Amino acid sequence: MQPGAPVSISELTRADDTAAAATPSGQPKAVWAVAFASVIAFMGIGLVDPILKPIGEQLNASPSQVSLLFTSYMAVTGVAMLITGVISSRFGAKKTLLSGLAIIVVFAALAGMSSTIGEIIGFRAGWGLGNALFIATALATIVGAATGGVAKAIILYEAALGIGIATGPLLGGLLGGISWRGPFFGVSVLMAVAFIAIVVLLPEMPKPARPTSITAPFKALRHRGLLTVSITALLYNFGFFTLLAYTPFPLDMGTYAIGFIFCGWGILLALASVFLAPRLQARFGTLPMMALSLGLFAVDLAVMGMFTEHKIVLVVGVVIAGLFLGVNNTLITEAVMISAPVERSTASAAYSFVRFAGGAAAPWVAGKLGEHSVSLPFWLGAAFTAAAVGALFAGRKALAHLDEHDPAPHSVEEAQAITVGD
């Protein structure tokens, strides 16, 4: 079984009740251990938002330098996505999960002990490697160990993902109010607890019969449909990570306030990903809703660029962006899975590699531009997002089949889409 590939009961070995006793909820403890680790892993997306400005002030770093915390993290995550299937298919899901967790524990702690911005940037890169190894394997592990059917396992996984995205900025704000080092140490401790839980509670799972090839993602990009959605994602991710990495600087608020603002963003993103996107997709179709959500996000960024001096506009713009991004992230990644005649894990790896290029470049570029014009990063983010709509329109013929293959709610495909999209 490859991470991100379609999951079926026949491909996975469920945990034996004697190896992992069921909790009162009916799920084995192994499932809850992986779900808990998933919450912490997804916290990493917005965890550093509230402490970006304090890090810059205390380490005498410019906004563009501080924003490299996102750049190094996203760049390594994107590249690592190319090899997660290779690693998991050769060493197994449990070893891959534990390797990812161990890497996060070490590098998050090292980031907390750093004394220069360069050290934090480097350690965030290591954190990105660990996160890629973990999130690429967690879904298949939960489905393989859960009882009561795949749908219940997927609901549990989606809940863990949503909680992590929403609470990451909140935890960052609360711990960051004590010290900018607090969020890093907090993640390290929580991941260490998750590591121990998985060692004790999760049984070994079978390896796939055929190892994954490292060249497969590059070959998959020859298909125009997959290339179209990948380029679309690269462009709109420039806007996404401009919002995420740059907005705390013009907001110029305390860590608690930034934490609560981005918590609101995360809540709307999670709700839109899990509940709103499937309903809009069923009623209006995949491509129209992708184009509309991207268009609305571009308008949102433009408004933030127009009224950057007004903090209330920035606050509302950040929070409401969660709706547009949540809908688009889910739909565009579902499109990835059926846009080319290749295995889903291969398509996911290729797509993630391309789109994270936009996510890696945007924080530094936005920070650099913001040092000269506080509103220019939002305008550039809006332009890139609008270009994403153009790319989607240009390749629409290669994606005309999307609405013939919409996954059922709470399917493995839906959960994979939400995972990779977010």
C-alpha positions as CSV (number, residue, x, y, z in Angstrom):
1,M,0.0,0.0,0.0
2,Q,1.5,3.3,-1.1
3,P,0.8,6.5,0.9
4,G,-2.0,8.4,-0.8
5,A,-3.1,5.5,-2.9
6,P,-6.6,4.1,-2.8
7,V,-7.2,2.2,0.4
8,S,-9.2,-1.0,0.6
9,I,-9.6,-3.4,3.5
10,S,-8.0,-6.2,1.5
11,E,-4.8,-4.1,1.1
12,L,-4.3,-3.3,4.8
13,T,-4.1,-5.4,7.9
14,R,-6.3,-4.2,10.7
15,A,-5.0,-4.0,14.3
16,D,-5.6,-7.1,16.3
17,D,-7.8,-6.4,19.3
18,T,-5.3,-8.1,21.5
19,A,-2.5,-5.9,20.2
20,A,-4.5,-2.6,20.6
21,A,-7.5,-2.7,22.9
22,A,-10.5,-0.8,21.8
23,T,-11.5,2.4,23.7
24,P,-15.0,3.1,24.8
25,S,-15.6,4.7,21.4
26,G,-15.0,1.4,19.7
27,Q,-11.8,2.4,18.0
28,P,-8.4,0.8,18.9
29,K,-6.0,2.9,20.8
30,A,-3.6,2.8,17.9
31,V,-6.1,4.9,15.9
32,W,-6.3,7.5,18.5
33,A,-2.6,7.7,18.8
34,V,-2.2,8.4,15.1
35,A,-5.1,10.8,15.1
36,F,-3.5,12.8,18.0
37,A,-0.2,12.9,16.1
38,S,-2.1,14.2,13.1
39,V,-3.6,17.0,15.0
40,I,-0.1,18.1,16.1
41,A,1.3,17.7,12.6
42,F,-1.3,19.9,11.1
43,M,-0.9,22.5,13.8
44,G,2.5,23.3,12.1
45,I,0.8,25.0,9.2
46,G,-0.2,28.1,11.1
47,L,1.8,27.7,14.4
48,V,4.4,30.3,13.7
49,D,2.1,33.1,12.4
50,P,1.6,34.7,15.9
51,I,5.4,34.7,16.6
52,L,6.7,36.0,13.3
53,K,6.9,39.6,14.4
54,P,8.4,38.9,17.9
55,I,11.1,36.7,16.3
56,G,12.0,39.6,13.9
57,E,12.1,42.1,16.8
58,Q,14.1,40.0,19.2
59,L,16.6,38.6,16.6
60,N,16.9,41.8,14.6
61,A,15.6,40.2,11.4
62,S,13.7,41.9,8.6
63,P,10.2,40.7,7.5
64,S,11.7,38.9,4.4
65,Q,14.2,37.1,6.6
66,V,11.6,36.0,9.1
67,S,9.3,34.8,6.3
68,L,12.0,32.4,5.2
69,L,10.7,30.2,8.1
70,F,7.8,29.4,5.7
71,T,10.0,29.2,2.6
72,S,12.4,26.6,4.0
73,Y,9.6,24.6,5.5
74,M,7.5,24.5,2.3
75,A,10.4,24.0,0.0
76,V,11.7,20.9,1.8
77,T,8.1,19.6,2.3
78,G,7.5,19.8,-1.5
79,V,10.7,18.0,-2.4
80,A,10.2,15.4,0.3
81,M,6.8,14.6,-1.1
82,L,8.7,13.1,-4.1
83,I,10.4,10.5,-1.9
84,T,7.8,9.7,0.8
85,G,6.3,6.9,-1.4
86,V,9.7,5.5,-2.0
87,I,10.5,5.4,1.7
88,S,7.2,4.1,2.9
89,S,7.0,1.3,0.3
90,R,10.4,0.0,1.4
91,F,10.3,0.5,5.1
92,G,6.6,0.3,6.0
93,A,4.0,2.7,7.3
94,K,4.9,2.5,11.0
95,K,8.7,3.2,10.5
96,T,7.8,6.1,8.2
97,L,5.5,7.6,10.7
98,L,8.0,7.2,13.5
99,S,10.8,8.7,11.4
100,G,8.7,11.7,10.6
101,L,7.7,12.2,14.2
102,A,11.3,11.8,15.4
103,I,12.5,14.4,12.9
104,I,9.9,16.9,14.0
105,V,10.7,16.4,17.7
106,V,14.4,17.1,17.1
107,F,14.1,20.0,14.7
108,A,11.2,21.8,16.5
109,A,13.3,21.6,19.7
110,L,16.4,22.9,17.9
111,A,14.4,25.8,16.5
112,G,13.3,26.7,20.0
113,M,16.9,26.7,21.2
114,S,18.1,28.9,18.2
115,S,19.9,32.2,18.7
116,T,19.8,33.4,15.1
117,I,17.2,33.7,12.4
118,G,19.4,31.6,10.1
119,E,19.3,28.7,12.6
120,I,15.5,28.8,12.8
121,I,15.2,28.8,9.1
122,G,17.5,25.7,8.8
123,F,15.7,23.8,11.5
124,R,12.3,24.6,10.0
125,A,13.6,22.9,6.8
126,G,14.2,19.8,8.8
127,W,10.8,20.1,10.3
128,G,9.3,20.1,6.8
129,L,11.0,16.8,6.0
130,G,9.5,15.2,9.1
131,N,6.1,16.6,8.4
132,A,6.1,15.3,4.8
133,L,7.0,11.8,5.9
134,F,4.2,11.8,8.5
135,I,1.3,13.3,6.7
136,A,1.9,11.1,3.6
137,T,1.4,8.0,5.7
138,A,-1.1,8.9,8.4
139,L,-4.4,8.5,6.4
140,A,-3.6,5.0,5.2
141,T,-2.6,4.0,8.8
142,I,-5.8,5.3,10.4
143,V,-7.9,3.5,7.8
144,G,-6.0,0.3,8.2
145,A,-6.2,0.2,12.0
146,A,-9.7,1.5,12.5
147,T,-12.8,-0.6,13.2
148,G,-16.4,0.1,12.2
149,G,-15.8,0.8,8.5
150,V,-13.8,3.2,6.3
151,A,-16.3,6.0,6.6
152,K,-16.0,6.3,10.4
153,A,-12.2,6.3,10.1
154,I,-12.3,9.0,7.5
155,I,-14.5,11.2,9.7
156,L,-12.1,10.8,12.5
157,Y,-9.1,11.7,10.3
158,E,-10.9,14.8,8.9
159,A,-11.7,15.9,12.4
160,A,-8.1,15.6,13.5
161,L,-7.0,17.6,10.4
162,G,-9.5,20.3,11.1
163,I,-8.7,20.6,14.7
164,G,-5.0,20.9,13.9
165,I,-5.4,23.6,11.3
166,A,-7.7,25.6,13.5
167,T,-5.7,25.3,16.8
168,G,-2.2,25.8,15.4
169,P,-2.4,29.6,15.4
170,L,-4.2,29.5,18.7
171,L,-1.5,27.4,20.4
172,G,1.2,29.6,18.7
173,G,-0.4,32.7,20.2
174,L,-0.8,31.3,23.7
175,L,2.7,29.9,24.0
176,G,4.1,32.8,22.0
177,G,2.7,35.2,24.6
178,I,5.2,33.6,27.0
179,S,8.1,33.5,24.6
180,W,8.6,33.1,20.8
181,R,10.4,29.9,21.7
182,G,7.3,28.4,23.4
183,P,5.5,27.1,20.2
184,F,8.6,25.3,19.0
185,F,9.1,23.5,22.4
186,G,5.4,22.8,22.7
187,V,5.3,21.0,19.3
188,S,8.4,19.0,20.2
189,V,7.0,17.8,23.5
190,L,3.6,16.9,22.0
191,M,5.2,15.0,19.1
192,A,7.4,13.1,21.5
193,V,4.3,12.0,23.3
194,A,2.8,10.9,20.0
195,F,6.0,9.1,19.1
196,I,5.8,7.0,22.3
197,A,2.1,6.3,21.8
198,I,2.6,5.0,18.3
199,V,5.6,2.9,19.3
200,V,3.5,1.2,22.0
201,L,0.0,1.1,20.4
202,L,0.4,0.8,16.6
203,P,1.2,-2.7,15.2
204,E,3.4,-3.2,12.2
205,M,1.5,-2.9,8.8
206,P,2.4,-4.8,5.6
207,K,4.6,-3.3,2.9
208,P,3.4,-3.1,-0.7
209,A,4.4,-5.8,-3.0
210,R,5.9,-3.3,-5.5
211,P,8.1,-0.4,-4.4
212,T,7.4,3.1,-5.7
213,S,9.7,4.6,-8.3
214,I,11.2,8.0,-7.6
215,T,10.8,9.0,-11.3
216,A,7.1,8.3,-11.5
217,P,5.9,11.8,-10.3
218,F,8.0,13.5,-13.0
219,K,6.6,11.2,-15.7
220,A,3.0,12.0,-14.5
221,L,3.4,15.7,-15.2
222,R,3.4,14.8,-18.9
223,H,-0.4,14.5,-18.7
224,R,-1.9,17.9,-19.5
225,G,-4.7,17.6,-16.9
226,L,-2.3,17.1,-14.0
227,L,0.0,19.8,-15.3
228,T,-2.9,22.2,-15.5
229,V,-4.0,21.8,-11.9
230,S,-0.4,21.8,-10.7
231,I,0.3,25.1,-12.3
232,T,-3.0,26.5,-11.1
233,A,-2.0,25.5,-7.6
234,L,1.5,26.9,-7.9
235,L,0.0,30.3,-8.8
236,Y,-2.7,30.5,-6.2
237,N,-0.4,29.2,-3.5
238,F,1.6,32.5,-4.0
239,G,-1.5,34.3,-2.8
240,F,-2.2,31.7,0.0
241,F,1.2,32.0,1.6
242,T,1.3,35.8,1.1
243,L,-1.7,35.9,3.3
244,L,-0.3,33.4,5.8
245,A,3.3,34.6,6.1
246,Y,3.0,38.3,5.4
247,T,-0.2,39.6,7.0
248,P,1.0,39.4,10.6
249,F,3.5,42.3,9.8
250,P,1.0,44.9,8.6
251,L,-1.5,43.8,11.3
252,D,1.1,44.7,13.9
253,M,-0.8,43.1,16.8
254,G,0.2,41.0,19.8
255,T,0.7,37.3,19.7
256,Y,-2.7,36.5,21.3
257,A,-4.6,38.7,18.8
258,I,-2.8,37.2,15.8
259,G,-3.4,33.7,17.2
260,F,-7.1,34.2,17.5
261,I,-7.4,35.9,14.1
262,F,-5.7,33.0,12.3
263,C,-7.6,30.5,14.4
264,G,-10.8,32.0,12.9
265,W,-9.2,31.6,9.5
266,G,-8.3,27.9,10.3
267,I,-11.8,27.1,11.6
268,L,-13.5,28.4,8.4
269,L,-10.9,26.7,6.2
270,A,-11.5,23.4,7.9
271,L,-15.3,23.7,7.8
272,A,-15.3,24.7,4.2
273,S,-12.9,21.8,3.3
274,V,-14.9,19.1,5.0
275,F,-18.5,20.3,4.7
276,L,-19.0,23.2,2.3
277,A,-16.8,22.0,-0.7
278,P,-18.7,18.7,-1.3
279,R,-22.1,20.4,-1.2
280,L,-21.0,23.2,-3.6
281,Q,-19.3,20.6,-5.8
282,A,-22.4,18.5,-6.1
283,R,-24.6,21.4,-7.0
284,F,-22.5,23.5,-9.3
285,G,-19.6,21.3,-10.5
286,T,-15.9,21.1,-9.7
287,L,-14.4,23.5,-12.3
288,P,-16.9,26.3,-11.8
289,M,-16.5,26.2,-8.0
290,M,-12.7,26.1,-8.3
291,A,-12.8,29.2,-10.6
292,L,-15.2,31.0,-8.3
293,S,-13.4,30.3,-5.1
294,L,-10.1,31.4,-6.6
295,G,-11.7,34.5,-8.1
296,L,-13.2,35.5,-4.7
297,F,-9.8,34.9,-3.0
298,A,-8.1,37.2,-5.6
299,V,-10.7,39.9,-4.9
300,D,-10.2,39.4,-1.1
301,L,-6.4,40.0,-1.5
302,A,-7.0,43.0,-3.7
303,V,-9.3,44.6,-1.1
304,M,-6.6,43.9,1.5
305,G,-4.1,45.6,-0.7
306,M,-6.5,48.6,-1.2
307,F,-7.1,49.1,2.5
308,T,-3.9,47.8,4.1
309,E,-3.8,50.7,6.6
310,H,-7.1,49.6,8.1
311,K,-6.6,46.7,10.4
312,I,-10.3,45.7,10.5
313,V,-10.2,45.1,6.8
314,L,-7.1,42.9,7.2
315,V,-8.7,40.9,10.0
316,V,-11.9,40.3,8.1
317,G,-9.9,39.6,4.9
318,V,-7.8,36.9,6.7
319,V,-10.8,35.2,8.3
320,I,-13.1,35.1,5.3
321,A,-10.2,33.8,3.1
322,G,-10.5,30.5,5.0
323,L,-13.9,29.9,3.2
324,F,-12.4,30.4,-0.3
325,L,-9.2,28.5,0.4
326,G,-11.0,25.6,2.1
327,V,-13.4,25.1,-0.9
328,N,-10.6,25.4,-3.5
329,N,-8.1,23.3,-1.7
330,T,-10.4,20.3,-1.5
331,L,-11.7,20.6,-5.0
332,I,-8.4,21.2,-6.7
333,T,-6.8,18.2,-5.0
334,E,-9.7,15.9,-5.8
335,A,-9.1,17.1,-9.4
336,V,-5.5,16.0,-9.1
337,M,-6.5,12.4,-8.3
338,I,-8.5,11.9,-11.5
339,S,-6.7,14.3,-13.9
340,A,-4.1,11.7,-15.1
341,P,-4.1,7.9,-15.6
342,V,-1.6,7.3,-12.8
343,E,-1.7,6.1,-9.2
344,R,-3.1,8.6,-6.8
345,S,0.0,8.6,-4.7
346,T,2.1,9.5,-7.8
347,A,-0.3,12.3,-8.9
348,S,-0.3,13.7,-5.4
349,A,3.5,13.7,-5.1
350,A,3.9,15.4,-8.5
351,Y,1.2,18.0,-7.7
352,S,2.7,18.7,-4.2
353,F,6.1,19.2,-5.6
354,V,5.0,21.8,-8.2
355,R,2.5,23.7,-6.0
356,F,4.9,24.1,-3.0
357,A,7.2,26.0,-5.3
358,G,4.7,28.8,-5.1
359,G,4.3,28.3,-1.4
360,A,8.0,28.5,-0.9
361,A,8.7,31.6,-2.9
362,A,5.8,33.7,-1.7
363,P,6.8,34.4,1.9
364,W,10.2,35.7,1.0
365,V,9.0,37.8,-2.0
366,A,6.1,39.2,0.0
367,G,8.4,40.1,2.9
368,K,10.9,41.8,0.6
369,L,8.2,43.8,-1.2
370,G,6.6,44.7,2.1
371,E,9.8,46.4,3.3
372,H,9.2,48.9,0.5
373,S,5.4,49.1,0.1
374,V,3.1,47.6,2.8
375,S,0.3,47.0,0.3
376,L,2.3,45.6,-2.7
377,P,2.5,42.0,-1.5
378,F,-1.3,41.8,-1.4
379,W,-1.6,43.2,-4.9
380,L,1.0,40.7,-6.2
381,G,-0.8,37.8,-4.4
382,A,-4.1,38.9,-6.0
383,A,-2.4,39.0,-9.5
384,F,-1.0,35.5,-9.1
385,T,-4.3,34.1,-7.9
386,A,-6.1,35.7,-10.8
387,A,-3.5,34.2,-13.1
388,A,-4.4,30.8,-11.5
389,V,-8.0,31.3,-12.8
390,G,-6.6,32.0,-16.2
391,A,-4.4,28.8,-16.1
392,L,-7.5,26.8,-15.1
393,F,-9.5,28.2,-17.9
394,A,-6.8,27.6,-20.4
395,G,-6.6,23.9,-19.5
396,R,-10.3,23.3,-19.0
397,K,-10.6,20.9,-21.9
398,A,-8.1,18.5,-20.2
399,L,-10.3,18.6,-17.1
400,A,-13.7,18.3,-18.7
401,H,-14.2,14.9,-17.2
402,L,-13.9,16.0,-13.5
403,D,-17.6,16.0,-12.6
404,E,-18.0,12.5,-13.8
405,H,-15.8,11.1,-11.0
406,D,-16.8,13.1,-7.9
407,P,-16.0,11.0,-4.7
408,A,-18.6,10.1,-2.2
409,P,-18.7,12.1,1.0
410,H,-16.2,10.8,3.7
411,S,-14.5,8.6,1.1
412,V,-10.7,7.9,1.2
413,E,-10.4,10.1,-1.9
414,E,-12.1,13.0,-0.2
415,A,-9.8,12.7,2.9
416,Q,-6.7,12.5,0.6
417,A,-7.9,15.6,-1.2
418,I,-8.3,17.6,2.1
419,T,-4.9,16.4,3.4
420,V,-2.9,17.3,0.4
421,G,-4.9,20.5,-0.3
422,D,-4.3,21.8,3.2
